[in-house]
Amino acid sequence: MLLPTHETWNERIRAYGNSGWAGTPQANLNVVASDDIHVAATTKGFVVATSDHGHVGSPIDPSFAMNPDGSINTVGWNDFSERSLHEVAEKTKLLTKLYYGRDHTYAYWDGFSTGGRQGLKLAQTFAEDFDGILVGSPAINWTKYHTAGLYGQIAMQQDLGNLIEPGKLTAATNAAIAACGGAELGFLIDPLSCEYDAAQDAANLCQGQASNGPTGTNTADTCLTAEEAQVINKIWYGQTADGAAPTPTEDNGGSNELVDGRIWFGWTRGTDLATTPAGGAPGIILAADQTALELQDPQLGSDFFVNATGTGENSWLQSLDYTGLADAQAKGVELQSEFSNINTDNPDLAAFAAAGGKLVMYQGLADEYIPAQGAINYYDRVLEQMGGAQAVQEFYRFYLVPGFTHSGRQEGLPTVPVPQPANGRDEMFTALQDWVENAQAPQEIELTSSDASVALPVCVYPQKATYGGTGPVKSAASYSCS
């Protein structure tokens, strides 16, 4: 916990979630574990709290989740998935009252990625713990999106016998952005509607390569063979049990429904594939380790996975084919009770609504770790469960953020408008706080890039920012929510 002075405390608690497998901050009385965001929130007058959520270790180390004999550590999973969240709420409130001698007025949860998943778990399971919950790019559907993270490289290995170089993946992404109207902005406002077909783009295919029509004209090192282009289309579509995928004009993968054999969603065409697990980026570590936990085989995992029965050897690429990965997906769903319902996909938020809680969720449309369609799928299921948009928007509002990557708050391009945390403009939290304390439900929220060159509105889903046809494309005034 970080505590402002008695004079500067604003009578509010702002508890923060974690990333990855949590495990930090370290449980050391001689170390104050915090970061700039936590310090900034404390400077604003909030009591700040966070937790290691049941174990000490690296956010990319899942070893705690398997017992030394190779069995599932159900206690560890329960601590990580949900029990620790309620403990944070109760202990923070108790210690706050002891320190200041009076009760808090409002309590908030602020979480991104794993912290976003934790926020939804609180709304689903501990409905009265927080007055307001801010959920950013939530790691819900945990076993599903992590396991599907291996699909891209498995498709490459199965169809090509080798991996596609990251430079080619970036070139294909840039071609899609340009083809779907994002050349000037550098990102796509609505990537889910983009039907770009890598296998039908002569300018991106290697010279002389033919692919059911066009013949390639590209002589650069980043050109694609016809076979590579087909695999990239598969990655955009998402995981299937046999590697099959329709053409992008038949189904571009942008739907938030799992139909026609699709097991999980692919990344949007606005997402740089080189930064995804398909490109070998760090997300591949979490994907491999989660799959190892599902199949209870440490050797499938990364070097970070350590167990008395074996150590991670990244053997998944040689051991798993399309069918094997589909089996792992099914196993992850089957084990939800033993994983303490880590997928956090229960759409019943009736208790949270009845308690008067407010929830704001936002999701990047260029997320390189968590495909955006998973969050959309969840929100639409909440709408169906809870009586439609009018009823749900009384307590739960959702925003899609164009161009926003998973690492975008800290490392994103300076020309992309993204939500900033407490050490920045804090737009999303400010909107949530105003809703909780002043009954001002958030509408469109204007975001500005860190270099101030681009400003865009983000809209209450299902509305999206629409260019009016005139005015600068980098000005929020040129867009409306519709």
C-alpha positions in Angstrom: 0.0 0.0 0.0 1.0 3.6 -0.7 -0.5 6.2 1.7 -0.9 9.9 1.1 -0.6 12.1 4.2 -3.5 12.6 6.5 -3.9 16.1 5.1 -3.8 15.1 1.4 -5.9 11.9 1.5 -9.0 12.4 -0.7 -11.0 9.6 1.2 -10.7 7.3 -1.9 -9.0 4.0 -2.5 -7.5 3.1 -5.9 -6.4 -0.5 -5.9 -4.4 -1.7 -8.9 -4.2 -5.0 -10.7 -1.3 -6.9 -12.2 0.2 -8.1 -15.4 0.9 -11.6 -16.7 1.0 -14.2 -13.9 1.3 -11.5 -11.2 3.9 -12.5 -8.5 5.0 -9.0 -7.9 5.4 -6.9 -5.8 8.0 -8.8 -3.8 6.9 -9.7 -0.3 9.8 -7.8 1.4 9.3 -5.4 4.2 12.5 -3.6 3.2 11.3 -2.8 -0.3 8.5 -0.5 -1.4 7.2 -2.1 -4.6 5.6 0.6 -6.8 5.9 2.3 -10.1 5.3 5.8 -11.5 1.6 5.1 -12.0 1.1 4.1 -8.3 3.1 7.1 -7.1 1.1 9.4 -9.3 -2.2 8.1 -8.0 -1.0 8.6 -4.4 0.1 12.1 -5.2 -3.5 12.8 -6.3 -4.7 11.8 -2.9 -5.6 8.1 -3.4 -4.7 5.3 -1.1 -3.0 2.8 -3.5 -2.9 -0.9 -3.0 -1.7 -3.9 -5.1 -0.7 -7.5 -4.4 1.4 -10.4 -5.6 -1.9 -12.4 -5.8 -0.8 -15.4 -3.9 2.7 -16.1 -5.0 6.1 -14.5 -5.4 7.8 -14.6 -8.7 8.1 -13.2 -12.2 4.9 -12.2 -14.2 6.1 -14.6 -16.9 6.7 -17.5 -14.6 3.7 -19.9 -14.1 5.6 -22.6 -12.2 3.5 -21.9 -9.1 0.4 -23.3 -10.9 1.8 -26.9 -11.0 2.6 -28.9 -7.9 6.0 -30.6 -7.6 4.4 -33.9 -8.6 3.0 -32.4 -11.8 -0.5 -32.1 -10.6 -2.6 -29.0 -10.8 -2.1 -26.6 -7.9 -5.7 -25.8 -7.4 -5.0 -23.6 -4.3 -2.5 -21.5 -6.3 -4.9 -21.1 -9.1 -7.6 -20.0 -6.7 -5.4 -17.5 -5.0 -4.3 -16.1 -8.4 -7.7 -16.1 -10.1 -10.0 -14.7 -7.4 -9.3 -15.2 -3.6 -6.5 -12.6 -3.5 -8.8 -10.0 -5.1 -11.3 -10.0 -2.2 -8.4 -10.1 0.3 -7.0 -6.9 -1.3 -10.3 -5.2 -1.0 -11.0 -6.2 2.6 -7.4 -5.6 3.9 -7.0 -2.3 2.1 -10.2 -0.9 3.6 -9.4 -2.2 7.1 -5.8 -0.8 7.0 -7.0 2.5 5.6 -9.5 3.0 8.4 -6.8 2.1 11.0 -4.4 4.6 9.6 -6.7 7.5 8.9 -9.2 6.9 11.7 -12.1 7.1 9.4 -13.8 5.2 6.6 -13.1 5.7 2.9 -15.8 7.4 0.8 -15.2 5.6 -2.5 -13.2 2.5 -3.5 -12.0 1.9 -7.1 -10.2 -0.9 -9.0 -7.9 0.1 -11.8 -6.6 -2.8 -13.9 -5.1 -3.5 -17.3 -4.4 -6.9 -18.9 -4.4 -9.3 -16.0 -5.6 -6.4 -13.9 -8.5 -6.0 -16.3 -9.4 -9.6 -15.9 -9.2 -9.2 -12.2 -11.6 -6.2 -12.4 -14.2 -8.3 -14.2 -13.7 -11.2 -11.7 -14.5 -8.7 -9.0 -17.7 -7.6 -10.7 -18.7 -11.2 -11.3 -17.8 -12.7 -7.9 -17.3 -9.9 -5.3 -19.9 -7.4 -6.5 -19.8 -5.1 -3.4 -16.0 -4.7 -3.0 -15.6 -1.7 -5.3 -17.8 1.2 -6.2 -16.1 1.7 -9.6 -14.1 -0.7 -11.7 -11.8 0.3 -14.7 -11.0 -2.6 -17.0 -8.3 -2.2 -19.7 -7.7 -4.8 -22.4 -8.8 -7.6 -20.1 -7.0 -11.0 -20.1 -10.4 -12.8 -19.9 -10.9 -16.0 -21.9 -7.4 -16.8 -20.4 -6.9 -20.3 -21.6 -8.5 -19.6 -25.0 -6.5 -16.7 -26.2 -3.2 -17.9 -24.7 -3.5 -21.3 -26.3 -4.6 -19.8 -29.6 -1.4 -17.7 -29.4 0.5 -20.7 -30.6 -1.7 -21.1 -33.7 0.3 -18.7 -35.9 3.6 -20.5 -35.6 2.0 -23.9 -35.7 0.3 -22.9 -39.0 3.6 -21.8 -40.4 5.3 -25.0 -39.3 2.5 -27.2 -40.6 2.0 -25.4 -44.0 5.5 -24.1 -44.7 7.9 -26.2 -42.7 9.5 -22.9 -41.4 8.6 -19.7 -39.7 7.8 -16.4 -41.5 10.4 -13.7 -40.8 9.1 -10.8 -38.7 9.9 -8.3 -41.4 7.5 -10.0 -43.8 4.8 -10.0 -41.1 5.2 -6.3 -40.6 5.1 -5.6 -44.3 1.9 -7.6 -44.6 0.4 -5.6 -41.7 1.4 -2.3 -43.3 -0.1 -3.4 -46.6 -3.4 -4.1 -44.9 -3.4 -0.8 -43.1 -2.8 1.1 -46.4 -5.4 -1.0 -48.3 -8.1 -0.3 -45.7 -7.7 3.5 -45.5 -5.1 3.9 -42.7 -2.2 5.2 -44.6 -2.4 8.8 -43.3 -3.1 7.9 -39.7 -0.8 4.9 -39.7 -3.5 2.7 -38.1 -7.0 1.6 -38.8 -10.1 3.2 -37.2 -12.1 0.0 -37.9 -9.8 -2.9 -38.6 -12.6 -5.4 -37.9 -14.2 -4.5 -41.3 -10.9 -4.7 -43.3 -11.1 -7.5 -45.9 -7.5 -7.2 -47.2 -6.4 -10.5 -48.7 -2.6 -11.0 -48.6 -2.8 -13.7 -51.2 -4.5 -11.3 -53.7 -2.1 -8.4 -53.5 0.3 -8.5 -56.4 2.3 -5.6 -54.8 3.0 -7.7 -51.7 3.6 -11.0 -53.4 7.2 -11.9 -54.5 7.9 -11.3 -58.2 6.5 -14.1 -60.3 4.5 -15.7 -57.5 1.0 -16.6 -58.6 -1.9 -17.0 -56.1 -5.2 -17.9 -57.7 -5.2 -14.8 -59.9 -2.6 -12.1 -59.4 1.1 -12.5 -60.1 3.5 -10.9 -57.7 5.6 -7.9 -58.6 7.5 -7.3 -55.3 11.3 -7.7 -55.3 12.0 -6.7 -51.7 13.2 -9.1 -49.1 9.9 -8.7 -47.3 7.8 -10.0 -50.2 5.5 -13.0 -49.6 5.3 -16.3 -51.3 1.8 -17.4 -52.2 2.0 -20.0 -49.4 3.1 -17.4 -46.9 0.3 -15.1 -47.8 -2.3 -17.9 -47.3 -0.8 -18.6 -43.8 -1.1 -14.9 -42.9 -4.7 -14.9 -43.9 -5.2 -17.9 -41.6 -3.6 -16.1 -38.7 -5.9 -13.1 -39.3 -9.0 -15.4 -39.3 -8.1 -17.3 -36.1 -7.6 -20.8 -34.8 -9.4 -23.8 -36.4 -9.0 -27.5 -35.7 -7.6 -28.3 -39.1 -6.0 -25.1 -40.3 -8.8 -24.3 -42.7 -10.0 -20.7 -43.2 -12.4 -19.0 -45.6 -11.2 -16.3 -48.0 -11.2 -12.8 -46.4 -14.2 -11.8 -48.6 -16.2 -14.7 -47.3 -15.2 -14.1 -43.7 -12.3 -11.7 -42.7 -12.2 -12.9 -39.1 -13.6 -9.6 -37.8 -16.8 -11.1 -36.4 -17.0 -11.7 -32.7 -18.8 -15.0 -33.2 -17.1 -18.4 -33.2 -18.8 -20.1 -36.2 -17.8 -22.4 -39.1 -15.1 -24.2 -37.2 -13.3 -21.2 -35.7 -12.1 -22.0 -32.2 -10.7 -18.6 -31.3 -10.1 -15.2 -32.9 -7.1 -14.0 -34.8 -5.4 -10.6 -34.5 -6.9 -7.7 -36.4 -5.4 -6.5 -39.7 -4.3 -3.3 -37.9 -2.1 -5.3 -35.5 1.6 -5.7 -36.3 1.9 -9.5 -36.6 5.6 -9.3 -35.9 4.8 -8.1 -32.3 2.3 -11.0 -31.7 3.2 -14.5 -30.6 3.0 -15.4 -34.3 6.1 -13.3 -34.7 7.9 -14.8 -31.8 7.3 -11.8 -29.5 7.1 -12.3 -25.7 3.5 -13.3 -25.7 4.6 -16.7 -27.1 6.1 -17.4 -23.6 2.8 -17.1 -21.8 1.0 -19.0 -24.6 3.4 -22.0 -24.4 3.3 -22.1 -20.6 -0.5 -22.0 -20.4 -0.7 -24.8 -23.0 1.8 -26.8 -20.9 -0.4 -26.4 -17.9 -3.5 -27.6 -19.8 -1.7 -30.7 -21.0 0.2 -31.1 -17.8 3.5 -31.4 -19.6 6.2 -28.9 -18.5 8.4 -29.7 -21.5 5.9 -28.0 -23.8 6.5 -24.8 -21.9 9.1 -22.0 -22.1 12.4 -21.9 -20.3 10.7 -20.1 -17.5 8.6 -23.1 -16.6 10.3 -25.1 -13.9 8.9 -28.2 -12.2 10.3 -31.2 -10.4 8.8 -33.4 -13.1 10.5 -31.5 -15.9 11.6 -28.1 -17.2 10.2 -26.1 -20.2 11.9 -27.0 -23.5 9.6 -25.2 -25.9 8.8 -28.6 -27.4 5.3 -27.5 -28.4 6.3 -26.4 -31.9 7.5 -29.9 -32.7 4.9 -31.7 -30.6 1.7 -30.0 -31.6 -0.1 -29.9 -34.9 -3.5 -28.3 -35.6 -5.4 -31.1 -33.9 -3.1 -31.2 -30.9 -3.6 -27.5 -30.3 -7.4 -27.8 -30.7 -7.2 -30.6 -28.0 -5.3 -28.3 -25.7 -8.0 -25.6 -26.2 -10.7 -28.1 -25.2 -8.7 -29.2 -22.2 -8.3 -25.7 -21.0 -12.1 -25.2 -21.0 -12.6 -28.6 -19.4 -10.2 -27.7 -16.5 -11.9 -24.4 -15.6 -13.1 -25.6 -12.2 -9.6 -26.7 -11.3 -8.2 -23.4 -12.7 -10.6 -21.5 -10.5 -12.6 -20.3 -13.6 -9.6 -18.3 -14.8 -11.4 -17.5 -18.1 -13.5 -15.0 -16.1 -16.2 -15.0 -18.8 -19.4 -15.2 -16.7 -21.9 -12.6 -18.3 -24.1 -12.4 -15.2 -23.4 -9.1 -13.6 -26.8 -8.7 -11.9 -25.3 -8.6 -8.4 -22.8 -5.8 -9.4 -25.6 -3.8 -11.0 -27.8 -4.2 -7.9 -25.0 -3.0 -5.7 -24.8 0.2 -7.7 -21.4 -0.4 -9.1 -20.1 1.2 -12.3 -17.8 -0.4 -14.8 -15.9 1.1 -17.7 -14.0 -1.2 -20.0 -11.7 -0.3 -22.9 -9.9 -2.6 -25.5 -7.3 -1.8 -28.1 -8.0 -2.7 -31.7 -4.4 -3.3 -32.4 -3.7 -5.5 -29.3 -0.8 -7.8 -30.0 -1.5 -10.1 -27.1 -5.2 -10.3 -26.7 -7.4 -10.2 -29.9 -10.0 -7.5 -29.5 -12.9 -9.8 -30.6 -12.7 -11.7 -27.3 -13.7 -8.6 -25.2 -16.4 -7.7 -27.8 -17.7 -11.3 -27.6 -17.9 -11.0 -23.8 -19.7 -7.6 -23.8 -22.2 -8.8 -26.3 -22.9 -11.9 -24.1 -23.5 -9.5 -21.2 -26.0 -7.5 -23.3 -27.8 -10.7 -24.1 -27.8 -11.9 -20.4 -28.7 -8.6 -18.8 -31.5 -7.3 -21.0 -29.8 -5.3 -23.8 -27.8 -2.2 -24.3 -30.1 0.2 -22.6 -30.1 -1.8 -19.3 -26.4 -2.7 -19.4 -25.2 0.9 -20.1 -26.8 2.0 -16.9 -23.8 0.4 -15.1 -21.3 -0.9 -17.8 -19.9 0.9 -20.8 -17.3 -0.3 -23.3 -14.9 1.5 -25.6 -12.8 0.2 -28.5 -9.6 2.2 -29.0 -8.2 2.3 -32.6 -4.5 1.8 -33.0 -4.0 0.9 -29.3 -1.6 -1.9 -28.7 -1.3 -4.0 -25.5 2.0 -2.2 -24.6 0.7 1.1 -25.9 0.4 3.0 -22.7 4.1 2.8 -22.0 5.7 2.0 -25.4 3.3 2.9 -28.1 3.9 5.2 -31.0 3.7 8.9 -30.1 1.3 9.5 -33.0 -1.4 7.1 -31.8 -4.1 8.5 -29.4 -4.3 6.1 -26.4 -5.8 6.2 -22.9 -3.2 7.4 -20.4 -2.9 6.2 -16.8 -2.6 8.2 -13.5 0.8 9.7 -14.5 -0.8 11.1 -17.6 -4.2 12.5 -18.5 -6.0 9.6 -16.8 -9.0 10.0 -19.2 -10.8 6.7 -18.6 -10.5 6.7 -14.9 -11.7 10.3 -14.7 -14.7 9.3 -16.7 -15.4 6.4 -14.3 -15.0 8.6 -11.2 -17.4 11.2 -12.6 -19.9 8.5 -13.2 -19.6 7.0 -9.7 -19.5 10.2 -7.8 -21.6 12.6 -9.9 -23.9 10.3 -11.9 -22.5 11.6 -15.1 -22.5 8.5 -17.4 -19.5 8.7 -19.8 -20.2 9.4 -23.5 -17.6 9.8 -26.2 -14.1 10.4 -24.7 -11.4 12.4 -26.7 -7.9 10.9 -26.7 -4.8 12.7 -27.9 -1.5 11.2 -29.0 1.5 11.9 -26.8 3.0 14.2 -29.4 -0.3 16.0 -29.7 -0.5 15.5 -33.5 -3.6 13.3 -33.5 -6.9 13.5 -31.5 -9.8 11.1 -31.9 -13.0 10.3 -30.0 -13.6 6.8 -28.7 -17.2 5.9 -28.6 -19.6 3.9 -26.4 -19.9 0.5 -28.0 -21.5 -0.4 -30.4 -20.9 3.1 -31.8 -17.6 3.8 -33.5 -15.8 6.9 -34.7 -16.9 7.8 -38.2 -15.1 10.3 -40.4 -17.4 13.0 -41.6 -15.8 13.3 -45.0 -14.3 16.7 -44.5 -11.7 18.2 -42.3 -8.3 16.9 -41.1 -8.3 13.1 -40.5 -6.1 13.7 -37.5 -8.6 16.0 -35.7 -11.3 14.8 -33.4 -13.6 17.5 -34.8 -13.7 15.6 -38.1 -15.4 12.5 -36.5 -18.6 11.6 -34.8 -19.8 8.6 -32.9 -22.4 6.6 -34.8 
